């Protein structure tokens, strides 16, 4: 990957590498910033025995250069969101053991962070120019490229280390998919830099000399996305499906003939809204891609086809397809026995993109990873927690999270099935069914619907026609705007807390 970026910096030095907050930055300028960061890291490396360096993630050229500067220096980076609560960032810094933090802005909580560990804080916006150096470091493939922290069931963030081998495996598999992209393409980057989907959005274009267009700071995300897609003639866009719900009122006016690839990842993609999006992107391949952080960005892909869209969906959710190169997936039951096509079970993943295991968490690793003889080779598999099955074409179908599968009156209930019927009746996509416990300990379902102005009694009667009595929501709540987390997904925990 670094070799590709090195080549792009030389071959396309006058091309634009980034468009950030209305300003273009060429590959030559970007290489200069990378080199500045690399030089300052090498000056300070003796003060830090860790192989990881923290990066405060602002939307500016210095932050992106810091990430690449860390990688070109032979280190791994730990992205830290400045908008996170201080306690969360303290936990990330403590767990990762970093001693150097790069920041382009005076992060107000840096003094507080210094109270938990002796940190070397470097302001990358104030570094003097050095000789341009994008030479490739001599470093092993098993060294960490980055360490991301995701939410943990105990309330403490859990670390997911991704090795250089994992990242290179993703880059190789991505380009093996056959995307026709080159230095003239324009990639959308809509994600927070602590969300792994951001890496595909800026690393893959940098590998080919293309330009990365980021969402302006301080603006409403979905309106900025709309403006960038249209005004800048974006050709490749990876988005979370929730964005479509916010763009939906403008579908009749949206026409993006220059968009070649419209990718979706991060949560379930629904067939109804995809069908409505299709006329907006008449020349684009719409692709549903799937993968948890633990399997490096995404690792299964499915090319949406309007002619077979209904057959290739389950409970309205678009198929997630087949594994990418050097990745393997199976469906297992609760005893880790592999299931046959058509049988629902837990999706498990193995291959070159799979993390070596959670950061300093042997107990979690023991619960989540297991050895399995697959096609005559013993491999390590990761239990995703996703409920899936394989259809007659060998494609994987996503049914929902296993933790969205609850027992009511002894019956197994898939909350995604309830949501599907609600979406059909209301023609609204922002729907969430939440399982909760009443005062006497019985499990019940609370349904949230965004911007619903219809008749609740009619909806209830419709659901009674479609679902058994134990699946009917105990309560239906209107909500003006669904709470979203930093990555644009429906924040189900926030909905639970609102009850």
Residue pairs with C-beta under 8 A, 6 or more apart in sequence:
1 167
1 168
1 171
1 203
1 207
2 71
2 72
2 136
2 137
3 136
4 171
4 206
4 207
4 208
5 68
5 134
5 203
5 206
5 207
6 134
6 135
6 136
8 15
8 17
8 27
8 183
8 206
8 207
8 208
8 209
9 27
9 28
9 30
9 31
9 34
9 134
10 134
11 209
12 27
12 183
12 209
13 26
13 27
13 28
13 31
14 26
14 27
14 28
15 26
15 27
15 183
15 209
15 211
16 24
16 25
16 26
16 27
16 211
17 25
17 26
17 27
17 29
17 30
17 206
17 211
17 212
18 24
18 25
18 30
18 61
18 64
18 211
18 212
18 213
18 214
19 25
19 211
19 212
19 213
19 214
19 232
20 59
20 60
20 61
20 214
21 59
21 60
21 214
21 216
21 217
22 216
24 211
25 61
27 209
29 61
30 61
30 64
30 65
30 68
31 132
31 134
32 129
32 132
33 61
33 62
33 65
33 69
33 124
34 65
34 68
34 69
34 72
34 134
35 69
35 130
35 131
35 132
35 133
35 134
36 65
36 69
36 124
36 127
36 128
36 129
36 130
37 65
37 66
37 68
37 69
37 70
37 73
37 102
37 124
37 127
38 69
38 72
38 73
38 130
38 133
39 127
39 130
39 131
39 133
40 122
40 124
40 127
41 53
41 69
41 70
41 73
41 75
41 100
42 73
44 100
44 120
44 122
45 73
47 99
47 100
47 120
48 98
48 99
48 100
48 120
49 99
50 96
50 97
50 98
50 99
50 100
51 75
51 76
51 143
51 144
52 75
52 76
52 77
52 78
52 96
52 97
52 98
52 144
52 147
53 70
53 73
53 75
53 76
53 77
53 78
53 98
53 100
53 101
53 102
54 77
54 78
54 79
54 80
54 92
54 93
54 96
54 98
54 100
54 101
54 102
54 119
55 63
55 66
55 67
55 70
55 77
55 78
55 79
55 80
55 101
55 102
55 103
55 193
56 63
56 80
56 82
56 101
56 102
56 103
56 104
56 105
56 107
57 63
57 79
57 80
57 81
57 82
57 192
57 193
57 194
58 82
58 103
58 104
58 105
58 217
59 214
59 215
59 216
59 217
60 104
60 105
60 125
62 104
62 124
62 125
63 104
63 124
63 193
64 202
64 212
65 124
66 77
66 102
66 104
66 124
67 77
67 79
67 193
68 206
69 102
69 124
70 76
70 77
70 102
71 77
71 145
72 133
72 134
72 135
72 136
72 137
73 137
74 137
74 138
74 139
74 143
76 143
76 144
76 145
76 146
76 147
76 161
77 145
77 146
77 147
78 92
78 93
78 96
78 98
78 146
78 147
78 149
79 146
79 148
79 193
79 194
80 89
80 92
80 93
80 101
80 194
81 89
81 192
81 193
81 194
81 486
82 103
82 105
82 107
82 109
83 486
84 92
86 109
86 112
86 113
88 157
89 109
89 113
90 112
90 113
90 116
91 149
91 156
91 157
92 149
92 157
92 159
93 101
93 113
93 116
93 117
93 119
94 116
94 117
95 149
95 157
95 159
95 359
95 360
96 147
96 159
96 359
98 119
99 117
99 118
99 119
99 120
100 119
100 120
100 122
101 110
101 113
101 119
101 120
101 121
101 122
102 122
102 124
103 110
103 121
103 122
103 123
103 124
104 123
104 124
104 125
105 123
105 125
106 123
110 119
110 121
113 119
114 121
139 164
140 164
141 163
141 164
141 165
141 168
142 163
142 164
142 165
142 356
143 163
143 164
144 161
144 162
144 163
144 164
145 162
145 163
145 164
145 166
145 167
146 161
146 162
146 167
146 199
147 159
147 160
147 161
147 162
147 359
148 159
148 160
148 162
148 194
148 196
148 293
149 157
149 158
149 159
149 160
149 194
150 157
150 158
150 160
150 293
151 157
151 158
152 158
158 358
158 359
158 361
158 364
159 358
159 359
159 360
159 361
160 293
160 294
160 355
160 358
160 359
161 355
161 356
161 357
161 358
161 359
162 196
162 296
162 355
163 355
163 356
165 352
166 296
166 352
166 353
166 354
166 355
167 199
167 203
167 296
169 296
169 326
169 351
169 352
169 353
170 200
170 296
170 297
170 298
170 299
170 353
171 203
171 204
171 207
172 325
172 326
173 299
173 324
173 325
173 326
173 327
173 352
173 353
174 200
174 204
174 324
175 204
175 207
176 324
176 325
177 301
177 324
179 236
179 261
180 260
181 204
181 205
181 208
181 210
181 235
181 236
181 260
181 261
182 208
182 209
182 210
183 208
183 209
183 210
184 210
185 205
185 208
185 210
185 211
185 235
185 236
185 260
186 210
186 211
186 213
186 232
186 233
186 234
186 235
186 236
187 201
187 202
187 204
187 205
187 210
187 211
187 212
187 213
187 234
187 235
187 236
187 237
188 201
188 213
188 225
188 228
188 229
188 234
188 236
188 237
188 238
188 239
189 198
189 201
189 202
189 212
189 213
189 214
189 215
190 201
190 214
190 215
190 221
190 225
190 237
190 238
190 239
190 240
190 243
190 488
191 197
191 198
191 201
191 487
191 488
192 198
192 486
192 487
194 486
195 266
195 486
195 487
196 293
196 296
196 297
197 238
197 240
197 265
197 266
197 297
197 298
197 487
199 297
200 238
200 297
200 298
201 212
201 238
202 212
205 211
205 212
205 236
206 212
210 236
213 228
213 232
213 234
215 221
215 224
215 225
215 228
216 224
221 243
221 488
222 243
222 246
222 247
225 237
225 239
225 243
225 247
226 247
226 250
226 254
228 234
229 237
229 254
229 256
229 259
230 254
230 256
233 258
234 256
234 258
234 259
235 258
235 259
235 260
235 261
236 259
236 260
236 261
236 263
237 259
237 261
237 262
237 263
238 263
238 264
238 265
238 289
239 262
239 263
239 264
239 488
240 264
240 265
240 266
240 267
240 487
240 488
240 489
241 264
241 266
241 267
241 268
241 269
241 270
241 273
242 267
242 430
242 482
242 484
242 488
242 489
242 490
243 488
244 264
244 273
244 274
244 277
244 429
245 273
245 429
245 430
245 450
247 254
247 277
248 273
248 276
248 429
251 276
251 277
251 279
251 280
254 280
255 280
255 282
256 280
256 281
256 284
257 282
257 283
258 283
259 281
259 283
259 284
260 283
260 284
260 285
261 284
261 285
261 287
262 277
262 281
262 284
262 285
262 286
262 287
263 286
263 287
263 288
263 289
264 274
264 286
264 287
264 288
264 289
265 288
265 289
265 290
265 291
265 298
266 487
266 488
266 489
267 489
267 490
268 317
268 318
268 398
268 400
268 416
269 288
269 317
269 318
270 316
270 317
270 318
270 423
270 429
271 309
271 310
271 313
271 316
271 317
271 318
272 316
272 423
272 424
272 427
272 429
273 429
274 286
274 304
274 309
274 318
275 306
275 309
277 286
278 286
278 304
278 306
285 303
286 303
286 304
287 301
287 302
287 303
287 304
288 301
288 302
288 304
288 318
288 319
288 320
288 321
289 298
289 300
289 301
289 302
289 320
289 321
290 298
290 299
290 300
290 301
290 302
290 320
290 321
290 396
290 398
291 297
291 298
291 299
291 300
291 349
291 353
292 349
292 382
292 384
292 386
293 355
294 349
294 354
294 355
294 382
294 384
295 327
295 349
295 351
295 353
295 354
295 355
295 382
295 384
296 353
296 354
296 355
297 353
298 324
299 323
299 324
299 327
299 329
299 349
299 351
299 353
300 320
300 321
300 322
300 323
300 324
300 327
300 329
300 396
301 320
301 321
301 322
301 324
302 312
302 318
302 319
302 320
302 321
302 322
302 395
303 321
304 312
304 318
305 312
309 318
312 318
312 319
312 391
312 395
313 319
313 397
314 389
314 397
314 398
314 399
315 399
315 400
315 414
315 416
315 417
315 419
315 420
316 420
316 423
316 424
317 397
317 398
317 399
317 400
317 416
317 420
319 391
319 395
319 396
319 397
319 398
320 388
320 395
320 396
320 397
320 398
321 395
321 396
322 394
322 395
322 396
323 329
323 349
323 351
324 353
326 351
326 352
326 353
327 349
327 350
327 351
327 352
327 353
327 354
328 349
328 350
328 351
328 374
328 379
328 381
329 347
329 348
329 349
329 350
329 396
330 338
330 347
330 348
330 372
330 374
330 381
331 338
331 339
331 343
331 344
331 345
331 346
331 347
331 348
331 388
331 389
331 390
331 396
332 338
332 339
332 345
332 346
332 348
332 383
333 339
333 343
333 345
333 346
334 346
336 370
336 372
338 372
339 345
339 389
340 390
341 389
341 390
341 391
341 392
341 394
342 389
342 390
342 391
342 392
343 389
344 387
344 388
344 389
344 399
345 387
345 388
345 389
346 383
346 384
346 385
346 386
346 387
346 388
346 402
347 384
347 386
347 387
347 388
347 396
347 398
348 370
348 372
348 381
348 382
348 383
348 384
349 381
349 382
349 384
350 372
350 374
350 379
350 380
350 381
350 382
351 379
354 380
354 382
355 382
357 365
357 369
358 364
358 365
358 368
367 383
368 382
368 383
369 380
369 381
369 382
369 383
370 380
370 381
370 383
371 378
371 379
371 380
371 381
372 378
372 379
372 381
373 379
374 381
385 401
385 402
385 403
386 398
386 399
386 400
386 401
386 402
387 398
387 399
387 400
387 401
387 402
387 404
387 405
387 414
388 396
388 397
388 398
388 399
389 396
389 397
389 399
390 396
390 397
391 397
399 414
399 416
400 414
400 415
400 416
400 417
404 414
404 415
404 416
404 433
404 435
405 412
405 413
405 414
405 415
406 412
406 413
406 415
406 435
406 443
407 413
407 443
408 443
408 444
408 445
408 470
408 471
409 470
411 468
411 470
411 471
413 435
413 445
413 470
413 471
415 433
415 434
415 435
415 445
416 433
417 467
417 471
418 433
418 445
418 447
418 463
418 467
418 471
418 473
419 431
419 432
419 433
421 462
421 463
421 466
421 467
422 428
422 431
422 433
422 447
422 449
422 459
422 463
423 429
423 431
425 459
425 462
425 463
426 449
426 452
426 454
426 459
428 449
428 450
428 451
428 452
430 449
430 450
430 451
430 482
430 490
431 447
431 448
431 449
431 450
432 447
432 448
432 482
432 490
432 492
432 495
433 445
433 446
433 447
433 448
433 473
434 445
434 446
434 447
434 448
434 492
434 495
434 496
434 499
435 443
435 444
435 445
436 443
436 444
436 445
436 446
436 496
436 499
437 443
437 444
438 444
438 474
444 473
444 474
444 475
445 471
445 472
445 473
445 474
446 473
446 474
446 475
446 477
446 495
446 499
447 473
447 475
447 476
447 477
448 477
448 479
448 482
448 495
449 476
449 477
449 478
449 479
450 479
450 480
450 481
450 482
451 480
452 478
456 476
459 476
460 472
460 473
460 476
463 471
463 472
463 473
464 472
482 490
482 491
482 495
483 490
483 491
483 494
483 495
483 498
484 490
484 491
485 491
485 494
